[in-house]
Amino acid sequence: MASSSSSSSSTFLFRNSCTYTFTYILILTFSAPAKHALGYCYTSIISFGDSLADTGNLLRLLENSSSDQPPPFSLPPYGKTYFHRPTGRFSDGRLVIDFIGKTQHYLC
């Protein structure tokens, strides 16, 4: 009985989080042109997330480290394909947050 209760609870939480996420995306999609028309303009996006949205903050933390070796993700080939230079990201290209920023009309 206990596993059935916890299973239904986790299913409920998953459905709830999916519903909220979908609603948030819809609101962003339909409110973007209205915000742009009102003159709102943002130059940056702050993303709080996990490794799927990591854009190199670890490199900023390691700048003050006592090691004389640079971290491997600050050297080629990281960033070679899309940015054509090392970016400090763990990825070689753009991330989901980059695509969101490109499609939203209220970003400058």
C-alpha positions as CSV (number, residue, x, y, z in Angstrom):
1,M,0.0,0.0,0.0
2,A,2.8,2.4,0.8
3,S,4.4,2.1,-2.6
4,S,1.1,2.7,-4.3
5,S,0.6,5.9,-2.4
6,S,4.1,7.2,-3.1
7,S,3.7,6.2,-6.8
8,S,0.5,8.1,-7.2
9,S,2.0,11.1,-5.4
10,S,5.0,11.2,-7.7
11,T,2.7,10.9,-10.7
12,F,0.6,13.7,-9.5
13,L,3.7,15.9,-8.9
14,F,5.1,15.0,-12.4
15,R,1.8,16.0,-14.0
16,N,1.6,19.2,-12.0
17,S,5.1,20.2,-12.9
18,C,4.5,19.4,-16.6
19,T,1.3,21.5,-16.6
20,Y,3.1,24.5,-14.9
21,T,6.0,24.3,-17.3
22,F,3.7,24.1,-20.4
23,T,1.7,27.0,-19.1
24,Y,4.8,29.1,-18.4
25,I,6.1,28.4,-22.0
26,L,2.7,29.5,-23.4
27,I,2.7,32.7,-21.4
28,L,6.2,33.5,-22.6
29,T,5.4,32.8,-26.2
30,F,2.3,34.9,-26.4
31,S,3.5,37.7,-24.2
32,A,6.8,38.3,-25.9
33,P,5.5,40.5,-28.8
34,A,3.3,42.5,-26.4
35,K,6.4,43.2,-24.1
36,H,8.4,44.2,-27.1
37,A,5.7,46.6,-28.3
38,L,5.7,48.2,-24.9
39,G,9.4,48.9,-25.1
40,Y,10.7,46.3,-22.8
41,C,14.2,45.2,-23.9
42,Y,16.5,42.8,-22.0
43,T,20.2,42.2,-22.8
44,S,20.7,39.1,-20.8
45,I,19.0,36.0,-19.5
46,I,19.8,34.5,-16.1
47,S,19.2,30.7,-16.1
48,F,19.1,28.8,-12.8
49,G,19.6,25.1,-13.7
50,D,21.7,22.0,-13.9
51,S,24.3,20.9,-16.3
52,L,21.8,21.2,-19.2
53,A,22.0,25.0,-18.8
54,D,25.6,25.4,-17.6
55,T,27.2,28.1,-19.6
56,G,30.5,28.2,-17.9
57,N,30.0,29.5,-14.4
58,L,32.4,26.8,-13.1
59,L,35.2,28.5,-15.1
60,R,34.4,31.8,-13.3
61,L,34.6,30.0,-9.9
62,L,38.0,28.4,-10.9
63,E,39.6,31.7,-11.9
64,N,40.8,32.2,-8.4
65,S,42.0,28.7,-7.8
66,S,45.6,28.1,-6.9
67,S,46.2,25.6,-9.7
68,D,48.5,26.6,-12.5
69,Q,46.8,24.3,-15.0
70,P,43.8,25.8,-16.8
71,P,40.6,23.6,-16.7
72,P,40.3,21.4,-19.8
73,F,37.0,23.0,-20.9
74,S,38.7,26.4,-21.2
75,L,40.9,25.0,-24.0
76,P,40.2,23.7,-27.5
77,P,38.2,21.8,-28.8
78,Y,35.5,23.1,-26.5
79,G,33.6,25.8,-28.4
80,K,35.4,25.0,-31.7
81,T,32.4,24.1,-33.8
82,Y,30.0,27.0,-33.1
83,F,31.9,29.7,-31.4
84,H,35.3,29.1,-33.0
85,R,37.1,29.7,-29.7
86,P,37.2,28.1,-26.3
87,T,34.2,29.4,-24.3
88,G,34.5,27.8,-20.9
89,R,31.4,25.7,-21.5
90,F,31.2,22.0,-21.2
91,S,29.4,22.0,-24.6
92,D,30.8,22.5,-28.1
93,G,27.7,24.4,-29.2
94,R,24.7,26.3,-28.1
95,L,22.5,25.2,-25.2
96,V,18.7,25.3,-24.8
97,I,18.9,28.7,-23.1
98,D,20.7,30.1,-26.2
99,F,17.9,29.0,-28.4
100,I,15.3,30.4,-26.0
101,G,17.1,33.7,-26.1
102,K,17.3,33.8,-29.8
103,T,13.5,33.2,-30.3
104,Q,12.2,35.6,-27.7
105,H,11.3,39.0,-29.3
106,Y,11.9,41.1,-26.1
107,L,15.6,40.4,-26.1
108,C,17.9,43.0,-27.6
